[in-house]
Amino acid sequence: MVDEDFHSRGIASYLYAMLIRLARERGLKGFTADVLFNNLAMMKVFHKGELPVHAHLENGVYHLTIPFESK
């Protein structure tokens, strides 16, 4: 979570890229995430990232699967 005073400064994108790097170093195969329907800023962070994002909307929540390797 990024404090409201620091939104729109690229911090979430930076943290997401760092998380990807650390997860790969530790042998993870991808991520899953749940994002509220109205959190468009966070969805933008995921879609701007280097990985493919598969989203399924259910009851106002996007359930994301983000694999590190495409098949």
mmCIF file of the N, C-alpha and C atoms, coordinates in Angstrom:
data_MODEL
# 
_entry.id   MODEL 
# 
loop_
_atom_site.group_PDB 
_atom_site.id 
_atom_site.type_symbol 
_atom_site.label_atom_id 
_atom_site.label_alt_id 
_atom_site.label_comp_id 
_atom_site.label_asym_id 
_atom_site.label_entity_id 
_atom_site.label_seq_id 
_atom_site.pdbx_PDB_ins_code 
_atom_site.Cartn_x 
_atom_site.Cartn_y 
_atom_site.Cartn_z 
_atom_site.occupancy 
_atom_site.B_iso_or_equiv 
_atom_site.pdbx_formal_charge 
_atom_site.auth_seq_id 
_atom_site.auth_comp_id 
_atom_site.auth_asym_id 
_atom_site.auth_atom_id 
_atom_site.pdbx_PDB_model_num 
ATOM 1   N N  . MET A 1 1  ? 0.846   -1.163  0.000   1.00 0.00 ? 1  MET A N  1 
ATOM 2   C CA . MET A 1 1  ? 0.000   0.000   0.000   1.00 0.00 ? 1  MET A CA 1 
ATOM 3   C C  . MET A 1 1  ? 0.897   1.234   0.000   1.00 0.00 ? 1  MET A C  1 
ATOM 4   N N  . VAL A 1 2  ? 0.527   2.183   -0.823  1.00 0.00 ? 2  VAL A N  1 
ATOM 5   C CA . VAL A 1 2  ? 1.275   3.433   -0.919  1.00 0.00 ? 2  VAL A CA 1 
ATOM 6   C C  . VAL A 1 2  ? 0.415   4.542   -0.317  1.00 0.00 ? 2  VAL A C  1 
ATOM 7   N N  . ASP A 1 3  ? 0.988   5.322   0.580   1.00 0.00 ? 3  ASP A N  1 
ATOM 8   C CA . ASP A 1 3  ? 0.289   6.422   1.233   1.00 0.00 ? 3  ASP A CA 1 
ATOM 9   C C  . ASP A 1 3  ? -0.289  7.377   0.188   1.00 0.00 ? 3  ASP A C  1 
ATOM 10  N N  . GLU A 1 4  ? -1.468  7.898   0.475   1.00 0.00 ? 4  GLU A N  1 
ATOM 11  C CA . GLU A 1 4  ? -2.166  8.820   -0.440  1.00 0.00 ? 4  GLU A CA 1 
ATOM 12  C C  . GLU A 1 4  ? -1.270  9.983   -0.883  1.00 0.00 ? 4  GLU A C  1 
ATOM 13  N N  . ASP A 1 5  ? -0.435  10.498  0.004   1.00 0.00 ? 5  ASP A N  1 
ATOM 14  C CA . ASP A 1 5  ? 0.424   11.642  -0.328  1.00 0.00 ? 5  ASP A CA 1 
ATOM 15  C C  . ASP A 1 5  ? 1.473   11.310  -1.386  1.00 0.00 ? 5  ASP A C  1 
ATOM 16  N N  . PHE A 1 6  ? 1.701   10.019  -1.629  1.00 0.00 ? 6  PHE A N  1 
ATOM 17  C CA . PHE A 1 6  ? 2.739   9.617   -2.566  1.00 0.00 ? 6  PHE A CA 1 
ATOM 18  C C  . PHE A 1 6  ? 2.189   8.917   -3.809  1.00 0.00 ? 6  PHE A C  1 
ATOM 19  N N  . HIS A 1 7  ? 0.885   8.989   -4.026  1.00 0.00 ? 7  HIS A N  1 
ATOM 20  C CA . HIS A 1 7  ? 0.292   8.403   -5.236  1.00 0.00 ? 7  HIS A CA 1 
ATOM 21  C C  . HIS A 1 7  ? 0.769   9.158   -6.477  1.00 0.00 ? 7  HIS A C  1 
ATOM 22  N N  . SER A 1 8  ? 0.756   8.475   -7.605  1.00 0.00 ? 8  SER A N  1 
ATOM 23  C CA . SER A 1 8  ? 1.116   9.041   -8.919  1.00 0.00 ? 8  SER A CA 1 
ATOM 24  C C  . SER A 1 8  ? 2.573   9.465   -9.020  1.00 0.00 ? 8  SER A C  1 
ATOM 25  N N  . ARG A 1 9  ? 3.433   8.823   -8.248  1.00 0.00 ? 9  ARG A N  1 
ATOM 26  C CA . ARG A 1 9  ? 4.865   9.124   -8.319  1.00 0.00 ? 9  ARG A CA 1 
ATOM 27  C C  . ARG A 1 9  ? 5.672   7.922   -8.776  1.00 0.00 ? 9  ARG A C  1 
ATOM 28  N N  . GLY A 1 10 ? 4.993   6.842   -9.126  1.00 0.00 ? 10 GLY A N  1 
ATOM 29  C CA . GLY A 1 10 ? 5.690   5.663   -9.628  1.00 0.00 ? 10 GLY A CA 1 
ATOM 30  C C  . GLY A 1 10 ? 6.181   4.711   -8.554  1.00 0.00 ? 10 GLY A C  1 
ATOM 31  N N  . ILE A 1 11 ? 5.825   4.950   -7.316  1.00 0.00 ? 11 ILE A N  1 
ATOM 32  C CA . ILE A 1 11 ? 6.308   4.099   -6.225  1.00 0.00 ? 11 ILE A CA 1 
ATOM 33  C C  . ILE A 1 11 ? 5.750   2.687   -6.334  1.00 0.00 ? 11 ILE A C  1 
ATOM 34  N N  . ALA A 1 12 ? 4.461   2.551   -6.625  1.00 0.00 ? 12 ALA A N  1 
ATOM 35  C CA . ALA A 1 12 ? 3.858   1.220   -6.746  1.00 0.00 ? 12 ALA A CA 1 
ATOM 36  C C  . ALA A 1 12 ? 4.494   0.434   -7.896  1.00 0.00 ? 12 ALA A C  1 
ATOM 37  N N  . SER A 1 13 ? 4.749   1.093   -9.011  1.00 0.00 ? 13 SER A N  1 
ATOM 38  C CA . SER A 1 13 ? 5.401   0.421   -10.149 1.00 0.00 ? 13 SER A CA 1 
ATOM 39  C C  . SER A 1 13 ? 6.807   -0.022  -9.789  1.00 0.00 ? 13 SER A C  1 
ATOM 40  N N  . TYR A 1 14 ? 7.528   0.817   -9.074  1.00 0.00 ? 14 TYR A N  1 
ATOM 41  C CA . TYR A 1 14 ? 8.878   0.470   -8.628  1.00 0.00 ? 14 TYR A CA 1 
ATOM 42  C C  . TYR A 1 14 ? 8.837   -0.734  -7.690  1.00 0.00 ? 14 TYR A C  1 
ATOM 43  N N  . LEU A 1 15 ? 7.929   -0.719  -6.728  1.00 0.00 ? 15 LEU A N  1 
ATOM 44  C CA . LEU A 1 15 ? 7.820   -1.821  -5.777  1.00 0.00 ? 15 LEU A CA 1 
ATOM 45  C C  . LEU A 1 15 ? 7.401   -3.116  -6.473  1.00 0.00 ? 15 LEU A C  1 
ATOM 46  N N  . TYR A 1 16 ? 6.507   -3.006  -7.452  1.00 0.00 ? 16 TYR A N  1 
ATOM 47  C CA . TYR A 1 16 ? 6.068   -4.184  -8.200  1.00 0.00 ? 16 TYR A CA 1 
ATOM 48  C C  . TYR A 1 16 ? 7.252   -4.799  -8.963  1.00 0.00 ? 16 TYR A C  1 
ATOM 49  N N  . ALA A 1 17 ? 8.051   -3.971  -9.621  1.00 0.00 ? 17 ALA A N  1 
ATOM 50  C CA . ALA A 1 17 ? 9.219   -4.475  -10.354 1.00 0.00 ? 17 ALA A CA 1 
ATOM 51  C C  . ALA A 1 17 ? 10.216  -5.135  -9.398  1.00 0.00 ? 17 ALA A C  1 
ATOM 52  N N  . MET A 1 18 ? 10.405  -4.541  -8.225  1.00 0.00 ? 18 MET A N  1 
ATOM 53  C CA . MET A 1 18 ? 11.306  -5.119  -7.231  1.00 0.00 ? 18 MET A CA 1 
ATOM 54  C C  . MET A 1 18 ? 10.768  -6.456  -6.733  1.00 0.00 ? 18 MET A C  1 
ATOM 55  N N  . LEU A 1 19 ? 9.477   -6.535  -6.518  1.00 0.00 ? 19 LEU A N  1 
ATOM 56  C CA . LEU A 1 19 ? 8.850   -7.769  -6.060  1.00 0.00 ? 19 LEU A CA 1 
ATOM 57  C C  . LEU A 1 19 ? 9.007   -8.880  -7.100  1.00 0.00 ? 19 LEU A C  1 
ATOM 58  N N  . ILE A 1 20 ? 8.861   -8.548  -8.370  1.00 0.00 ? 20 ILE A N  1 
ATOM 59  C CA . ILE A 1 20 ? 9.062   -9.520  -9.447  1.00 0.00 ? 20 ILE A CA 1 
ATOM 60  C C  . ILE A 1 20 ? 10.498  -10.052 -9.403  1.00 0.00 ? 20 ILE A C  1 
ATOM 61  N N  . ARG A 1 21 ? 11.460  -9.150  -9.297  1.00 0.00 ? 21 ARG A N  1 
ATOM 62  C CA . ARG A 1 21 ? 12.872  -9.560  -9.275  1.00 0.00 ? 21 ARG A CA 1 
ATOM 63  C C  . ARG A 1 21 ? 13.163  -10.480 -8.090  1.00 0.00 ? 21 ARG A C  1 
ATOM 64  N N  . LEU A 1 22 ? 12.705  -10.101 -6.919  1.00 0.00 ? 22 LEU A N  1 
ATOM 65  C CA . LEU A 1 22 ? 12.946  -10.913 -5.724  1.00 0.00 ? 22 LEU A CA 1 
ATOM 66  C C  . LEU A 1 22 ? 12.256  -12.270 -5.810  1.00 0.00 ? 22 LEU A C  1 
ATOM 67  N N  . ALA A 1 23 ? 11.037  -12.286 -6.325  1.00 0.00 ? 23 ALA A N  1 
ATOM 68  C CA . ALA A 1 23 ? 10.299  -13.543 -6.442  1.00 0.00 ? 23 ALA A CA 1 
ATOM 69  C C  . ALA A 1 23 ? 11.000  -14.494 -7.420  1.00 0.00 ? 23 ALA A C  1 
ATOM 70  N N  . ARG A 1 24 ? 11.459  -13.962 -8.543  1.00 0.00 ? 24 ARG A N  1 
ATOM 71  C CA . ARG A 1 24 ? 12.182  -14.797 -9.508  1.00 0.00 ? 24 ARG A CA 1 
ATOM 72  C C  . ARG A 1 24 ? 13.456  -15.367 -8.896  1.00 0.00 ? 24 ARG A C  1 
ATOM 73  N N  . GLU A 1 25 ? 14.184  -14.534 -8.159  1.00 0.00 ? 25 GLU A N  1 
ATOM 74  C CA . GLU A 1 25 ? 15.414  -14.998 -7.516  1.00 0.00 ? 25 GLU A CA 1 
ATOM 75  C C  . GLU A 1 25 ? 15.141  -16.142 -6.541  1.00 0.00 ? 25 GLU A C  1 
ATOM 76  N N  . ARG A 1 26 ? 13.953  -16.171 -5.995  1.00 0.00 ? 26 ARG A N  1 
ATOM 77  C CA . ARG A 1 26 ? 13.600  -17.198 -5.016  1.00 0.00 ? 26 ARG A CA 1 
ATOM 78  C C  . ARG A 1 26 ? 12.852  -18.378 -5.642  1.00 0.00 ? 26 ARG A C  1 
ATOM 79  N N  . GLY A 1 27 ? 12.736  -18.377 -6.969  1.00 0.00 ? 27 GLY A N  1 
ATOM 80  C CA . GLY A 1 27 ? 12.174  -19.511 -7.675  1.00 0.00 ? 27 GLY A CA 1 
ATOM 81  C C  . GLY A 1 27 ? 10.661  -19.546 -7.802  1.00 0.00 ? 27 GLY A C  1 
ATOM 82  N N  . LEU A 1 28 ? 9.979   -18.446 -7.495  1.00 0.00 ? 28 LEU A N  1 
ATOM 83  C CA . LEU A 1 28 ? 8.525   -18.425 -7.675  1.00 0.00 ? 28 LEU A CA 1 
ATOM 84  C C  . LEU A 1 28 ? 8.185   -18.478 -9.155  1.00 0.00 ? 28 LEU A C  1 
ATOM 85  N N  . LYS A 1 29 ? 7.004   -18.995 -9.456  1.00 0.00 ? 29 LYS A N  1 
ATOM 86  C CA . LYS A 1 29 ? 6.573   -19.139 -10.849 1.00 0.00 ? 29 LYS A CA 1 
ATOM 87  C C  . LYS A 1 29 ? 5.574   -18.068 -11.268 1.00 0.00 ? 29 LYS A C  1 
ATOM 88  N N  . GLY A 1 30 ? 5.157   -17.213 -10.330 1.00 0.00 ? 30 GLY A N  1 
ATOM 89  C CA . GLY A 1 30 ? 4.229   -16.146 -10.656 1.00 0.00 ? 30 GLY A CA 1 
ATOM 90  C C  . GLY A 1 30 ? 3.538   -15.638 -9.411  1.00 0.00 ? 30 GLY A C  1 
ATOM 91  N N  . PHE A 1 31 ? 2.557   -14.775 -9.638  1.00 0.00 ? 31 PHE A N  1 
ATOM 92  C CA . PHE A 1 31 ? 1.791   -14.165 -8.559  1.00 0.00 ? 31 PHE A CA 1 
ATOM 93  C C  . PHE A 1 31 ? 0.307   -14.382 -8.769  1.00 0.00 ? 31 PHE A C  1 
ATOM 94  N N  . THR A 1 32 ? -0.428  -14.279 -7.703  1.00 0.00 ? 32 THR A N  1 
ATOM 95  C CA . THR A 1 32 ? -1.870  -14.071 -7.767  1.00 0.00 ? 32 THR A CA 1 
ATOM 96  C C  . THR A 1 32 ? -2.150  -12.818 -6.949  1.00 0.00 ? 32 THR A C  1 
ATOM 97  N N  . ALA A 1 33 ? -3.212  -12.118 -7.298  1.00 0.00 ? 33 ALA A N  1 
ATOM 98  C CA . ALA A 1 33 ? -3.569  -10.901 -6.570  1.00 0.00 ? 33 ALA A CA 1 
ATOM 99  C C  . ALA A 1 33 ? -5.065  -10.686 -6.671  1.00 0.00 ? 33 ALA A C  1 
ATOM 100 N N  . ASP A 1 34 ? -5.620  -10.039 -5.680  1.00 0.00 ? 34 ASP A N  1 
ATOM 101 C CA . ASP A 1 34 ? -7.020  -9.615  -5.701  1.00 0.00 ? 34 ASP A CA 1 
ATOM 102 C C  . ASP A 1 34 ? -7.032  -8.094  -5.619  1.00 0.00 ? 34 ASP A C  1 
ATOM 103 N N  . VAL A 1 35 ? -7.753  -7.469  -6.551  1.00 0.00 ? 35 VAL A N  1 
ATOM 104 C CA . VAL A 1 35 ? -7.813  -6.013  -6.628  1.00 0.00 ? 35 VAL A CA 1 
ATOM 105 C C  . VAL A 1 35 ? -9.276  -5.599  -6.729  1.00 0.00 ? 35 VAL A C  1 
ATOM 106 N N  . LEU A 1 36 ? -9.679  -4.657  -5.895  1.00 0.00 ? 36 LEU A N  1 
ATOM 107 C CA . LEU A 1 36 ? -11.051 -4.169  -5.954  1.00 0.00 ? 36 LEU A CA 1 
ATOM 108 C C  . LEU A 1 36 ? -11.340 -3.544  -7.314  1.00 0.00 ? 36 LEU A C  1 
ATOM 109 N N  . PHE A 1 37 ? -12.565 -3.731  -7.776  1.00 0.00 ? 37 PHE A N  1 
ATOM 110 C CA . PHE A 1 37 ? -13.002 -3.268  -9.089  1.00 0.00 ? 37 PHE A CA 1 
ATOM 111 C C  . PHE A 1 37 ? -12.696 -1.783  -9.312  1.00 0.00 ? 37 PHE A C  1 
ATOM 112 N N  . ASN A 1 38 ? -12.861 -0.958  -8.292  1.00 0.00 ? 38 ASN A N  1 
ATOM 113 C CA . ASN A 1 38 ? -12.683 0.486   -8.464  1.00 0.00 ? 38 ASN A CA 1 
ATOM 114 C C  . ASN A 1 38 ? -11.241 0.948   -8.280  1.00 0.00 ? 38 ASN A C  1 
ATOM 115 N N  . ASN A 1 39 ? -10.304 0.041   -8.061  1.00 0.00 ? 39 ASN A N  1 
ATOM 116 C CA . ASN A 1 39 ? -8.902  0.410   -7.881  1.00 0.00 ? 39 ASN A CA 1 
ATOM 117 C C  . ASN A 1 39 ? -8.191  0.395   -9.239  1.00 0.00 ? 39 ASN A C  1 
ATOM 118 N N  . LEU A 1 40 ? -8.572  1.339   -10.082 1.00 0.00 ? 40 LEU A N  1 
ATOM 119 C CA . LEU A 1 40 ? -8.024  1.402   -11.436 1.00 0.00 ? 40 LEU A CA 1 
ATOM 120 C C  . LEU A 1 40 ? -6.525  1.706   -11.443 1.00 0.00 ? 40 LEU A C  1 
ATOM 121 N N  . ALA A 1 41 ? -6.062  2.469   -10.463 1.00 0.00 ? 41 ALA A N  1 
ATOM 122 C CA . ALA A 1 41 ? -4.635  2.797   -10.412 1.00 0.00 ? 41 ALA A CA 1 
ATOM 123 C C  . ALA A 1 41 ? -3.791  1.535   -10.235 1.00 0.00 ? 41 ALA A C  1 
ATOM 124 N N  . MET A 1 42 ? -4.231  0.636   -9.365  1.00 0.00 ? 42 MET A N  1 
ATOM 125 C CA . MET A 1 42 ? -3.455  -0.602  -9.146  1.00 0.00 ? 42 MET A CA 1 
ATOM 126 C C  . MET A 1 42 ? -3.539  -1.511  -10.361 1.00 0.00 ? 42 MET A C  1 
ATOM 127 N N  . MET A 1 43 ? -4.685  -1.564  -11.001 1.00 0.00 ? 43 MET A N  1 
ATOM 128 C CA . MET A 1 43 ? -4.792  -2.368  -12.222 1.00 0.00 ? 43 MET A CA 1 
ATOM 129 C C  . MET A 1 43 ? -3.836  -1.835  -13.292 1.00 0.00 ? 43 MET A C  1 
ATOM 130 N N  . LYS A 1 44 ? -3.706  -0.517  -13.356 1.00 0.00 ? 44 LYS A N  1 
ATOM 131 C CA . LYS A 1 44 ? -2.786  0.094   -14.320 1.00 0.00 ? 44 LYS A CA 1 
ATOM 132 C C  . LYS A 1 44 ? -1.342  -0.314  -14.013 1.00 0.00 ? 44 LYS A C  1 
ATOM 133 N N  . VAL A 1 45 ? -0.978  -0.358  -12.728 1.00 0.00 ? 45 VAL A N  1 
ATOM 134 C CA . VAL A 1 45 ? 0.374   -0.775  -12.338 1.00 0.00 ? 45 VAL A CA 1 
ATOM 135 C C  . VAL A 1 45 ? 0.654   -2.187  -12.855 1.00 0.00 ? 45 VAL A C  1 
ATOM 136 N N  . PHE A 1 46 ? -0.287  -3.099  -12.627 1.00 0.00 ? 46 PHE A N  1 
ATOM 137 C CA . PHE A 1 46 ? -0.088  -4.478  -13.083 1.00 0.00 ? 46 PHE A CA 1 
ATOM 138 C C  . PHE A 1 46 ? 0.007   -4.561  -14.603 1.00 0.00 ? 46 PHE A C  1 
ATOM 139 N N  . HIS A 1 47 ? -0.860  -3.842  -15.316 1.00 0.00 ? 47 HIS A N  1 
ATOM 140 C CA . HIS A 1 47 ? -0.862  -3.936  -16.774 1.00 0.00 ? 47 HIS A CA 1 
ATOM 141 C C  . HIS A 1 47 ? 0.339   -3.234  -17.417 1.00 0.00 ? 47 HIS A C  1 
ATOM 142 N N  . LYS A 1 48 ? 0.909   -2.241  -16.759 1.00 0.00 ? 48 LYS A N  1 
ATOM 143 C CA . LYS A 1 48 ? 2.113   -1.570  -17.271 1.00 0.00 ? 48 LYS A CA 1 
ATOM 144 C C  . LYS A 1 48 ? 3.368   -2.405  -17.040 1.00 0.00 ? 48 LYS A C  1 
ATOM 145 N N  . GLY A 1 49 ? 3.298   -3.360  -16.151 1.00 0.00 ? 49 GLY A N  1 
ATOM 146 C CA . GLY A 1 49 ? 4.451   -4.181  -15.821 1.00 0.00 ? 49 GLY A CA 1 
ATOM 147 C C  . GLY A 1 49 ? 4.863   -5.079  -16.970 1.00 0.00 ? 49 GLY A C  1 
ATOM 148 N N  . GLU A 1 50 ? 5.957   -5.779  -16.770 1.00 0.00 ? 50 GLU A N  1 
ATOM 149 C CA . GLU A 1 50 ? 6.541   -6.608  -17.833 1.00 0.00 ? 50 GLU A CA 1 
ATOM 150 C C  . GLU A 1 50 ? 5.863   -7.961  -18.019 1.00 0.00 ? 50 GLU A C  1 
ATOM 151 N N  . LEU A 1 51 ? 4.955   -8.325  -17.133 1.00 0.00 ? 51 LEU A N  1 
ATOM 152 C CA . LEU A 1 51 ? 4.363   -9.661  -17.158 1.00 0.00 ? 51 LEU A CA 1 
ATOM 153 C C  . LEU A 1 51 ? 2.934   -9.650  -17.682 1.00 0.00 ? 51 LEU A C  1 
ATOM 154 N N  . PRO A 1 52 ? 2.494   -10.762 -18.292 1.00 0.00 ? 52 PRO A N  1 
ATOM 155 C CA . PRO A 1 52 ? 1.093   -10.851 -18.712 1.00 0.00 ? 52 PRO A CA 1 
ATOM 156 C C  . PRO A 1 52 ? 0.180   -10.960 -17.483 1.00 0.00 ? 52 PRO A C  1 
ATOM 157 N N  . VAL A 1 53 ? -0.975  -10.340 -17.578 1.00 0.00 ? 53 VAL A N  1 
ATOM 158 C CA . VAL A 1 53 ? -1.937  -10.354 -16.475 1.00 0.00 ? 53 VAL A CA 1 
ATOM 159 C C  . VAL A 1 53 ? -3.232  -10.984 -16.971 1.00 0.00 ? 53 VAL A C  1 
ATOM 160 N N  . HIS A 1 54 ? -3.686  -12.007 -16.273 1.00 0.00 ? 54 HIS A N  1 
ATOM 161 C CA . HIS A 1 54 ? -4.954  -12.646 -16.582 1.00 0.00 ? 54 HIS A CA 1 
ATOM 162 C C  . HIS A 1 54 ? -5.912  -12.278 -15.460 1.00 0.00 ? 54 HIS A C  1 
ATOM 163 N N  . ALA A 1 55 ? -7.037  -11.620 -15.821 1.00 0.00 ? 55 ALA A N  1 
ATOM 164 C CA . ALA A 1 55 ? -7.966  -11.110 -14.812 1.00 0.00 ? 55 ALA A CA 1 
ATOM 165 C C  . ALA A 1 55 ? -9.340  -11.745 -14.972 1.00 0.00 ? 55 ALA A C  1 
ATOM 166 N N  . HIS A 1 56 ? -9.948  -12.022 -13.837 1.00 0.00 ? 56 HIS A N  1 
ATOM 167 C CA . HIS A 1 56 ? -11.311 -12.552 -13.793 1.00 0.00 ? 56 HIS A CA 1 
ATOM 168 C C  . HIS A 1 56 ? -12.063 -11.721 -12.751 1.00 0.00 ? 56 HIS A C  1 
ATOM 169 N N  . LEU A 1 57 ? -13.163 -11.067 -13.171 1.00 0.00 ? 57 LEU A N  1 
ATOM 170 C CA . LEU A 1 57 ? -13.942 -10.222 -12.271 1.00 0.00 ? 57 LEU A CA 1 
ATOM 171 C C  . LEU A 1 57 ? -15.062 -11.035 -11.642 1.00 0.00 ? 57 LEU A C  1 
ATOM 172 N N  . GLU A 1 58 ? -15.133 -10.990 -10.316 1.00 0.00 ? 58 GLU A N  1 
ATOM 173 C CA . GLU A 1 58 ? -16.167 -11.712 -9.587  1.00 0.00 ? 58 GLU A CA 1 
ATOM 174 C C  . GLU A 1 58 ? -16.539 -10.913 -8.339  1.00 0.00 ? 58 GLU A C  1 
ATOM 175 N N  . ASN A 1 59 ? -17.808 -10.575 -8.221  1.00 0.00 ? 59 ASN A N  1 
ATOM 176 C CA . ASN A 1 59 ? -18.319 -9.861  -7.040  1.00 0.00 ? 59 ASN A CA 1 
ATOM 177 C C  . ASN A 1 59 ? -17.537 -8.591  -6.712  1.00 0.00 ? 59 ASN A C  1 
ATOM 178 N N  . GLY A 1 60 ? -17.192 -7.828  -7.736  1.00 0.00 ? 60 GLY A N  1 
ATOM 179 C CA . GLY A 1 60 ? -16.509 -6.557  -7.519  1.00 0.00 ? 60 GLY A CA 1 
ATOM 180 C C  . GLY A 1 60 ? -15.028 -6.659  -7.238  1.00 0.00 ? 60 GLY A C  1 
ATOM 181 N N  . VAL A 1 61 ? -14.446 -7.848  -7.441  1.00 0.00 ? 61 VAL A N  1 
ATOM 182 C CA . VAL A 1 61 ? -13.018 -8.047  -7.198  1.00 0.00 ? 61 VAL A CA 1 
ATOM 183 C C  . VAL A 1 61 ? -12.390 -8.707  -8.419  1.00 0.00 ? 61 VAL A C  1 
ATOM 184 N N  . TYR A 1 62 ? -11.305 -8.111  -8.901  1.00 0.00 ? 62 TYR A N  1 
ATOM 185 C CA . TYR A 1 62 ? -10.522 -8.755  -9.950  1.00 0.00 ? 62 TYR A CA 1 
ATOM 186 C C  . TYR A 1 62 ? -9.596  -9.775  -9.291  1.00 0.00 ? 62 TYR A C  1 
ATOM 187 N N  . HIS A 1 63 ? -9.659  -11.009 -9.753  1.00 0.00 ? 63 HIS A N  1 
ATOM 188 C CA . HIS A 1 63 ? -8.741  -12.055 -9.321  1.00 0.00 ? 63 HIS A CA 1 
ATOM 189 C C  . HIS A 1 63 ? -7.697  -12.185 -10.435 1.00 0.00 ? 63 HIS A C  1 
ATOM 190 N N  . LEU A 1 64 ? -6.472  -11.844 -10.126 1.00 0.00 ? 64 LEU A N  1 
ATOM 191 C CA . LEU A 1 64 ? -5.415  -11.821 -11.126 1.00 0.00 ? 64 LEU A CA 1 
ATOM 192 C C  . LEU A 1 64 ? -4.488  -13.013 -10.984 1.00 0.00 ? 64 LEU A C  1 
ATOM 193 N N  . THR A 1 65 ? -4.060  -13.527 -12.134 1.00 0.00 ? 65 THR A N  1 
ATOM 194 C CA . THR A 1 65 ? -2.996  -14.515 -12.207 1.00 0.00 ? 65 THR A CA 1 
ATOM 195 C C  . THR A 1 65 ? -1.919  -13.894 -13.072 1.00 0.00 ? 65 THR A C  1 
ATOM 196 N N  . ILE A 1 66 ? -0.689  -13.890 -12.558 1.00 0.00 ? 66 ILE A N  1 
ATOM 197 C CA . ILE A 1 66 ? 0.408   -13.239 -13.249 1.00 0.00 ? 66 ILE A CA 1 
ATOM 198 C C  . ILE A 1 66 ? 1.586   -14.219 -13.324 1.00 0.00 ? 66 ILE A C  1 
ATOM 199 N N  . PRO A 1 67 ? 1.642   -15.012 -14.400 1.00 0.00 ? 67 PRO A N  1 
ATOM 200 C CA . PRO A 1 67 ? 2.736   -15.991 -14.525 1.00 0.00 ? 67 PRO A CA 1 
ATOM 201 C C  . PRO A 1 67 ? 4.033   -15.320 -14.955 1.00 0.00 ? 67 PRO A C  1 
ATOM 202 N N  . PHE A 1 68 ? 5.158   -15.873 -14.523 1.00 0.00 ? 68 PHE A N  1 
ATOM 203 C CA . PHE A 1 68 ? 6.451   -15.338 -14.931 1.00 0.00 ? 68 PHE A CA 1 
ATOM 204 C C  . PHE A 1 68 ? 6.849   -15.819 -16.319 1.00 0.00 ? 68 PHE A C  1 
ATOM 205 N N  . GLU A 1 69 ? 6.343   -16.964 -16.732 1.00 0.00 ? 69 GLU A N  1 
ATOM 206 C CA . GLU A 1 69 ? 6.640   -17.474 -18.071 1.00 0.00 ? 69 GLU A CA 1 
ATOM 207 C C  . GLU A 1 69 ? 5.344   -17.675 -18.815 1.00 0.00 ? 69 GLU A C  1 
ATOM 208 N N  . SER A 1 70 ? 5.280   -17.159 -20.040 1.00 0.00 ? 70 SER A N  1 
ATOM 209 C CA . SER A 1 70 ? 4.074   -17.366 -20.847 1.00 0.00 ? 70 SER A CA 1 
ATOM 210 C C  . SER A 1 70 ? 4.104   -18.743 -21.471 1.00 0.00 ? 70 SER A C  1 
ATOM 211 N N  . LYS A 1 71 ? 2.919   -19.302 -21.655 1.00 0.00 ? 71 LYS A N  1 
ATOM 212 C CA . LYS A 1 71 ? 2.824   -20.652 -22.215 1.00 0.00 ? 71 LYS A CA 1 
ATOM 213 C C  . LYS A 1 71 ? 2.194   -20.621 -23.565 1.00 0.00 ? 71 LYS A C  1 
# 
